[in-house]
Amino acid sequence: MSWAPRSLPTSSRVASSARLGRPGIPVLVAALASPRESVAKAGRLWLDRQLRGWENLSNPDAQRNVAALAEALAAEQDAFSPAARLDAARI
């Protein structure tokens, strides 16, 4: 199954991607750029859950996850609306 972060995710795809862990990060970040409020909100909520979950991981795992998130945010920043940029900054 291919998870292309440039395609607009749906709310159900966001939830499915969150269950993938680190490989799903690009889809969660792409959701922040969605013009659909429900999808953008789902992306924000799942990213917040991911971050809280990473607090309980060993340091090397948490660092790799945060690095993957930072890379995904940087790759998508040009697609973000002002509101999405604010959400990304809060992450």
TIMI-527220 format. One record per atom (N, C-alpha, C): atom name; z negated, y, x; residue number from 0. Coordinates in steps of 0.001 Angstrom, whole numbers, plus 524288, in hexadecimal, padded with zeros to 5 digits. Example, Ala and Ser with C-alpha at 12.3 -4.5 7.8 and 13.67 -1.06 7.14 Angstrom:
! residues 2
+------+-------+-------+-------+------+
: name :     w :     v :     u : resi :
+------+-------+-------+-------+------+
:    N : 7E188 : 7E9C6 : 83386 :    0 :
:   CA : 7E188 : 7EE6C : 8300C :    0 :
:    C : 7E188 : 7F31C : 83390 :    0 :
:    N : 7E458 : 7F736 : 83232 :    1 :
:   CA : 7E41C : 7FBDC : 83566 :    1 :
:    C : 7E142 : 8001E : 83264 :    1 :
+------+-------+-------+-------+------+
! end
This chain:
! residues 91
+------+-------+-------+-------+------+
: name :     w :     v :     u : resi :
+------+-------+-------+-------+------+
:    N : 80000 : 7FB6D : 80351 :    0 :
:   CA : 80000 : 80000 : 80000 :    0 :
:    C : 80000 : 804CF : 8037C :    0 :
:    N : 80335 : 80890 : 80250 :    1 :
:   CA : 803AA : 80D43 : 80579 :    1 :
:    C : 800D7 : 811C5 : 802D9 :    1 :
:    N : 7FDBF : 8148C : 805D2 :    2 :
:   CA : 7FAE4 : 8190A : 803D8 :    2 :
:    C : 7FD0C : 81DEA : 80678 :    2 :
:    N : 80124 : 82023 : 8045A :    3 :
:   CA : 803A3 : 824BF : 8069A :    3 :
:    C : 800AA : 829A0 : 8050B :    3 :
:    N : 7FE07 : 82C3E : 808BA :    4 :
:   CA : 7FAD7 : 830B4 : 8075A :    4 :
:    C : 7FDE2 : 83552 : 8053E :    4 :
:    N : 802E8 : 835C5 : 80641 :    5 :
:   CA : 805F7 : 83A34 : 80465 :    5 :
:    C : 8074A : 839CF : 7FE9B :    5 :
:    N : 80728 : 8351B : 7FC5C :    6 :
:   CA : 80838 : 834A2 : 7F6CC :    6 :
:    C : 80361 : 83673 : 7F3D5 :    6 :
:    N : 8043A : 83896 : 7EF30 :    7 :
:   CA : 7FFD3 : 83A7A : 7EC2B :    7 :
:    C : 7FCC4 : 835EC : 7E9E9 :    7 :
:    N : 7F7DB : 83569 : 7EB5C :    8 :
:   CA : 7F4B6 : 8311B : 7E95B :    8 :
:    C : 7F308 : 83203 : 7E3B6 :    8 :
:    N : 7F1D8 : 82DC7 : 7E11A :    9 :
:   CA : 7EF97 : 82E03 : 7DBDC :    9 :
:    C : 7E9BF : 82D0E : 7DC5E :    9 :
:    N : 7E6D5 : 82E11 : 7D83F :   10 :
:   CA : 7E129 : 82D30 : 7D86E :   10 :
:    C : 7DFDE : 82783 : 7D9A8 :   10 :
:    N : 7E2CF : 823DD : 7D769 :   11 :
:   CA : 7E1B6 : 81E59 : 7D873 :   11 :
:    C : 7E316 : 81CE4 : 7DE0C :   11 :
:    N : 7E72E : 81F3D : 7E026 :   12 :
:   CA : 7E89B : 81E34 : 7E598 :   12 :
:    C : 7E480 : 82067 : 7E948 :   12 :
:    N : 7E237 : 824CF : 7E7E5 :   13 :
:   CA : 7DE14 : 82718 : 7EB0D :   13 :
:    C : 7D97D : 82352 : 7EB57 :   13 :
:    N : 7D7E2 : 82132 : 7E6E2 :   14 :
:   CA : 7D383 : 81D87 : 7E6D0 :   14 :
:    C : 7D4C6 : 8189D : 7E9E8 :   14 :
:    N : 7D981 : 8169E : 7E965 :   15 :
:   CA : 7DB16 : 811F9 : 7EC53 :   15 :
:    C : 7DB19 : 8130A : 7F22E :   15 :
:    N : 7DCE4 : 817A2 : 7F3A4 :   16 :
:   CA : 7DD19 : 81914 : 7F926 :   16 :
:    C : 7D7AA : 819A2 : 7FB75 :   16 :
:    N : 7D410 : 81B9F : 7F870 :   17 :
:   CA : 7CEB9 : 81C45 : 7FA57 :   17 :
:    C : 7CC54 : 81703 : 7FBBE :   17 :
:    N : 7CDC3 : 812FC : 7F8EA :   18 :
:   CA : 7CBB2 : 80DC2 : 7F9F8 :   18 :
:    C : 7CDCD : 80B71 : 7FF0D :   18 :
:    N : 7D1F7 : 80DBE : 80127 :   19 :
:   CA : 7D43C : 80BCF : 80609 :   19 :
:    C : 7D140 : 80DA8 : 80ADA :   19 :
:    N : 7CDD0 : 81175 : 80A2B :   20 :
:   CA : 7CB09 : 81391 : 80EAC :   20 :
:    C : 7CE93 : 81723 : 811D7 :   20 :
:    N : 7CE4C : 816AF : 81706 :   21 :
:   CA : 7D148 : 81A27 : 81A72 :   21 :
:    C : 7D721 : 81A37 : 81946 :   21 :
:    N : 7D9B2 : 815CB : 81826 :   22 :
:   CA : 7DF53 : 81608 : 81700 :   22 :
:    C : 7E0AE : 81940 : 81223 :   22 :
:    N : 7DD05 : 819FB : 80EA0 :   23 :
:   CA : 7DE06 : 81CF6 : 809DE :   23 :
:    C : 7DD31 : 822CE : 80A69 :   23 :
:    N : 7DB34 : 82489 : 80EDA :   24 :
:   CA : 7DA05 : 82A14 : 80F9A :   24 :
:    C : 7DEBA : 82D9D : 80EB0 :   24 :
:    N : 7E363 : 82C5B : 810BA :   25 :
:   CA : 7E7CE : 82FE3 : 80FCD :   25 :
:    C : 7E906 : 830CA : 80A01 :   25 :
:    N : 7E85C : 82CDC : 806CA :   26 :
:   CA : 7E95D : 82D7C : 80132 :   26 :
:    C : 7E523 : 830E8 : 7FEB6 :   26 :
:    N : 7E042 : 8303A : 80055 :   27 :
:   CA : 7DC09 : 8337A : 7FE40 :   27 :
:    C : 7DCE2 : 83933 : 7FFB1 :   27 :
:    N : 7DE98 : 83A22 : 8047A :   28 :
:   CA : 7DF9D : 83F7D : 8062B :   28 :
:    C : 7E455 : 841BB : 80344 :   28 :
:    N : 7E869 : 83E91 : 80293 :   29 :
:   CA : 7ED05 : 84062 : 7FFAD :   29 :
:    C : 7EB8E : 841C3 : 7FA0F :   29 :
:    N : 7E7B4 : 83F1A : 7F7ED :   30 :
:   CA : 7E5FC : 84047 : 7F296 :   30 :
:    C : 7E3E8 : 845D3 : 7F229 :   30 :
:    N : 7E18F : 847D5 : 7F654 :   31 :
:   CA : 7DF8F : 84D2D : 7F633 :   31 :
:    C : 7E3E8 : 8511A : 7F51C :   31 :
:    N : 7E8AF : 84FD6 : 7F6CD :   32 :
:   CA : 7ED24 : 85360 : 7F61D :   32 :
:    C : 7EFCD : 852BF : 7F0D1 :   32 :
:    N : 7EE00 : 84F21 : 7EDB6 :   33 :
:   CA : 7F081 : 84E21 : 7E8B2 :   33 :
:    C : 7EFFD : 852C6 : 7E504 :   33 :
:    N : 7F436 : 8540F : 7E249 :   34 :
:   CA : 7F3DC : 85830 : 7DE52 :   34 :
:    C : 7F0E2 : 85664 : 7D971 :   34 :
:    N : 7F029 : 85146 : 7D901 :   35 :
:   CA : 7ED39 : 84F2F : 7D48D :   35 :
:    C : 7E769 : 84F73 : 7D5C4 :   35 :
:    N : 7E48A : 8526D : 7D2B9 :   36 :
:   CA : 7DEFA : 85339 : 7D3A4 :   36 :
:    C : 7DBFA : 84E16 : 7D3D3 :   36 :
:    N : 7DD50 : 84A63 : 7D06B :   37 :
:   CA : 7DA76 : 8456B : 7D058 :   37 :
:    C : 7DB33 : 84267 : 7D56D :   37 :
:    N : 7DFD2 : 842AB : 7D7B6 :   38 :
:   CA : 7E0E5 : 83FEB : 7DC9E :   38 :
:    C : 7DE24 : 842AF : 7E125 :   38 :
:    N : 7DE81 : 847DF : 7E14A :   39 :
:   CA : 7DBE2 : 84AD3 : 7E56E :   39 :
:    C : 7D5FD : 849F1 : 7E538 :   39 :
:    N : 7D3D4 : 849E6 : 7E07F :   40 :
:   CA : 7CE37 : 84900 : 7DFE2 :   40 :
:    C : 7CCBE : 8437D : 7E1A8 :   40 :
:    N : 7CFEF : 83FA8 : 7E047 :   41 :
:   CA : 7CEE5 : 83A49 : 7E1F7 :   41 :
:    C : 7CEF7 : 839EA : 7E7EE :   41 :
:    N : 7D2AC : 83C88 : 7EA63 :   42 :
:   CA : 7D2DD : 83C8C : 7F01A :   42 :
:    C : 7CDF4 : 83EDB : 7F279 :   42 :
:    N : 7CC3C : 84347 : 7F058 :   43 :
:   CA : 7C771 : 845C8 : 7F24A :   43 :
:    C : 7C2BC : 84236 : 7F1AD :   43 :
:    N : 7C235 : 83FDF : 7ED13 :   44 :
:   CA : 7BDB0 : 83C85 : 7EC0C :   44 :
:    C : 7BDA1 : 837BB : 7EF93 :   44 :
:    N : 7C222 : 8352E : 7F031 :   45 :
:   CA : 7C25F : 83088 : 7F381 :   45 :
:    C : 7C18A : 831D6 : 7F93A :   45 :
:    N : 7C396 : 8363E : 7FB0C :   46 :
:   CA : 7C29F : 837C8 : 80077 :   46 :
:    C : 7BCD9 : 838DD : 80156 :   46 :
:    N : 7BA57 : 83B4B : 7FD89 :   47 :
:   CA : 7B4BC : 83C3D : 7FDF7 :   47 :
:    C : 7B1C5 : 83713 : 7FE34 :   47 :
:    N : 7B340 : 8335E : 7FAF6 :   48 :
:   CA : 7B0BA : 82E31 : 7FB13 :   48 :
:    C : 7B190 : 82B89 : 8004F :   48 :
:    N : 7B659 : 82BF2 : 80257 :   49 :
:   CA : 7B780 : 82989 : 8076A :   49 :
:    C : 7B3F5 : 82BDB : 80BA0 :   49 :
:    N : 7B3A0 : 83101 : 80BC1 :   50 :
:   CA : 7B066 : 8338F : 80FB7 :   50 :
:    C : 7AAAF : 831EA : 80F55 :   50 :
:    N : 7A8AC : 831A6 : 80A9C :   51 :
:   CA : 7A33A : 82FE6 : 809F1 :   51 :
:    C : 7A288 : 82A4A : 80BC6 :   51 :
:    N : 7A66F : 82703 : 80ABE :   52 :
:   CA : 7A61E : 8219B : 80C7D :   52 :
:    C : 7A65F : 8210C : 81265 :   52 :
:    N : 7A954 : 8246D : 814DD :   53 :
:   CA : 7A9CF : 8242C : 81A91 :   53 :
:    C : 7A4C5 : 8259F : 81D52 :   53 :
:    N : 7A158 : 82872 : 81AAD :   54 :
:   CA : 79C53 : 829CE : 81D00 :   54 :
:    C : 7992A : 824EF : 81E4D :   54 :
:    N : 79A3A : 82096 : 81BB1 :   55 :
:   CA : 79751 : 81BBF : 81C76 :   55 :
:    C : 799F3 : 81806 : 82049 :   55 :
:    N : 79E6E : 8197B : 82264 :   56 :
:   CA : 7A128 : 8161E : 82614 :   56 :
:    C : 79F4D : 81716 : 82BA0 :   56 :
:    N : 7A091 : 81363 : 82F0B :   57 :
:   CA : 79F53 : 8142E : 8348B :   57 :
:    C : 7A25D : 818E9 : 83686 :   57 :
:    N : 7A075 : 81B5A : 83A73 :   58 :
:   CA : 7A2C8 : 82025 : 83C70 :   58 :
:    C : 7A891 : 81F9C : 83DD3 :   58 :
:    N : 7AA4E : 81B9B : 840B4 :   59 :
:   CA : 7AFE7 : 81B3C : 841F1 :   59 :
:    C : 7B361 : 81ABE : 83D15 :   59 :
:    N : 7B1AF : 817B6 : 8393A :   60 :
:   CA : 7B4BB : 8172B : 8346B :   60 :
:    C : 7B50B : 81C56 : 8317E :   60 :
:    N : 7B0AC : 81EFA : 83117 :   61 :
:   CA : 7B092 : 823FB : 82E53 :   61 :
:    C : 7B405 : 827F1 : 83120 :   61 :
:    N : 7B3E5 : 827FD : 83643 :   62 :
:   CA : 7B720 : 82BA8 : 8393C :   62 :
:    C : 7BCE9 : 82A94 : 83865 :   62 :
:    N : 7BE74 : 825A8 : 83840 :   63 :
:   CA : 7C3F8 : 82455 : 83750 :   63 :
:    C : 7C5A6 : 825FD : 831D6 :   63 :
:    N : 7C24B : 8253A : 82E0D :   64 :
:   CA : 7C38F : 826C4 : 828B1 :   64 :
:    C : 7C41A : 82CB1 : 82830 :   64 :
:    N : 7C07B : 82F81 : 82A89 :   65 :
:   CA : 7C0B8 : 8353A : 82A4A :   65 :
:    C : 7C58A : 83736 : 82D30 :   65 :
:    N : 7C6DD : 834C5 : 83195 :   66 :
:   CA : 7CB93 : 8364F : 83479 :   66 :
:    C : 7D074 : 8355E : 8312C :   66 :
:    N : 7D0A7 : 830F5 : 82E70 :   67 :
:   CA : 7D51E : 82FCA : 82B0B :   67 :
:    C : 7D57A : 833C5 : 826A3 :   67 :
:    N : 7D108 : 83557 : 82487 :   68 :
:   CA : 7D0F6 : 8394C : 82065 :   68 :
:    C : 7D2E7 : 83E8B : 82279 :   68 :
:    N : 7D115 : 84014 : 8270F :   69 :
:   CA : 7D2C1 : 8450B : 8295C :   69 :
:    C : 7D8A5 : 84510 : 82A54 :   69 :
:    N : 7DABA : 840B9 : 82C45 :   70 :
:   CA : 7E05D : 84052 : 82D33 :   70 :
:    C : 7E36F : 840B9 : 8281C :   70 :
:    N : 7E18A : 83E23 : 82413 :   71 :
:   CA : 7E43B : 83E48 : 81F04 :   71 :
:    C : 7E413 : 843C6 : 81CAC :   71 :
:    N : 7DFA2 : 84669 : 81D1D :   72 :
:   CA : 7DF3B : 84BC0 : 81B24 :   72 :
:    C : 7E2F1 : 84F66 : 81E0D :   72 :
:    N : 7E33D : 84ED5 : 8232E :   73 :
:   CA : 7E6C1 : 8521A : 82647 :   73 :
:    C : 7EC74 : 85119 : 824DB :   73 :
:    N : 7EDCB : 84C37 : 823E1 :   74 :
:   CA : 7F334 : 84AD3 : 82299 :   74 :
:    C : 7F4DF : 84CF5 : 81D4E :   74 :
:    N : 7F13A : 84D8B : 819B4 :   75 :
:   CA : 7F27A : 84F3E : 81463 :   75 :
:    C : 7F176 : 854FE : 8135C :   75 :
:    N : 7EF4C : 857CF : 8171B :   76 :
:   CA : 7ED7F : 85D20 : 81604 :   76 :
:    C : 7F1C2 : 860BD : 813EE :   76 :
:    N : 7F698 : 8600A : 81598 :   77 :
:   CA : 7FAC6 : 86377 : 813B2 :   77 :
:    C : 7FBFE : 86295 : 80DED :   77 :
:    N : 7FAAC : 85E09 : 80BE8 :   78 :
:   CA : 7FBAE : 85CD2 : 8066A :   78 :
:    C : 7F749 : 85EBC : 802D9 :   78 :
:    N : 7F2F1 : 86062 : 8051C :   79 :
:   CA : 7EE6F : 861E7 : 801FF :   79 :
:    C : 7EF1A : 86747 : 7FF7B :   79 :
:    N : 7ED8A : 8679D : 7FA9C :   80 :
:   CA : 7ED1A : 86CA6 : 7F7EC :   80 :
:    C : 7E834 : 86F57 : 7FA0C :   80 :
:    N : 7E767 : 8744C : 7F8CA :   81 :
:   CA : 7E284 : 876D5 : 7FA74 :   81 :
:    C : 7DDA6 : 873EB : 7F89A :   81 :
:    N : 7DDC3 : 871F3 : 7F3DE :   82 :
:   CA : 7D93C : 86F07 : 7F1E2 :   82 :
:    C : 7D86B : 869FC : 7F4F4 :   82 :
:    N : 7DCB3 : 86747 : 7F635 :   83 :
:   CA : 7DC47 : 86274 : 7F932 :   83 :
:    C : 7DA59 : 86387 : 7FEC0 :   83 :
:    N : 7DC03 : 867E4 : 800EF :   84 :
:   CA : 7DA14 : 86953 : 8062E :   84 :
:    C : 7D436 : 86A40 : 80618 :   84 :
:    N : 7D257 : 86CA9 : 801F3 :   85 :
:   CA : 7CCB7 : 86D79 : 80167 :   85 :
:    C : 7C9E6 : 8683B : 800F5 :   85 :
:    N : 7CC0D : 864B1 : 7FDD7 :   86 :
:   CA : 7C9B2 : 85F7C : 7FD58 :   86 :
:    C : 7C9A8 : 85CB5 : 8029C :   86 :
:    N : 7CDF5 : 85D13 : 8057C :   87 :
:   CA : 7CE49 : 85A86 : 80A94 :   87 :
:    C : 7CA58 : 85CDD : 80E5E :   87 :
:    N : 7C99B : 861F6 : 80E20 :   88 :
:   CA : 7C5CA : 86487 : 8118E :   88 :
:    C : 7C03F : 862B7 : 81054 :   88 :
:    N : 7BF38 : 86181 : 80B77 :   89 :
:   CA : 7B9F8 : 85FB5 : 809E8 :   89 :
:    C : 7B8F7 : 85A30 : 80BC3 :   89 :
:    N : 7BD19 : 85746 : 80CB6 :   90 :
:   CA : 7BC76 : 851E8 : 80E96 :   90 :
:    C : 7BB04 : 85233 : 8143C :   90 :
+------+-------+-------+-------+------+
! end
